[in-house]
Amino acid sequence: MRVTSDAVPPVAPDAAVAAWRELAACHAAVSAALEHELGERHGLCVSDFEVLDRLAESPERKSRAQDLADAVHLSQSALSRLVDRLAKTGLVERCACDLDRRGVNVVLTEAGARRHDEAIRTHRDVLARYLPAR
């Protein structure tokens, strides 16, 4: 099958490419700084902290696993492995979902809330250093 020039998508303008590259570089720098500082100071990776942060902000400090996976941009299986690690250290617990028997809730424990409270300042400080104020 022959492709005509009409089927070829337009090339992104140079400004769009530059903006994309700047965004990608900023994301990489912030992610690396968060991984380093959260790991060194609190024994957490970025995904660990993001789960704790989302749970701390949730009503009753719990969330359906599927909703949590969507919120932190992880697959169901990746979130399940992460929750396993956090549960082994006592930072979260799994419990049955009241509304959906097939669903599972992830609940922030008291230990998880304390670890979140200890780590949130580090997280926010890194964001303030690397991201421009809006």
Secondary structure, DSSP 8 states (H G I E B T S, - for coil): ----GGGS-----HHHHHHHHHHHHHHHHHHHHHHHHHHHHHS--HHHHHHHHHHHHSGGGEEEHHHHHHHTT--HHHHHHHHHHHHHTTSEEEEE-SS-TT-EEEEE-HHHHHHHHHHHHHHHHHHHHHS---
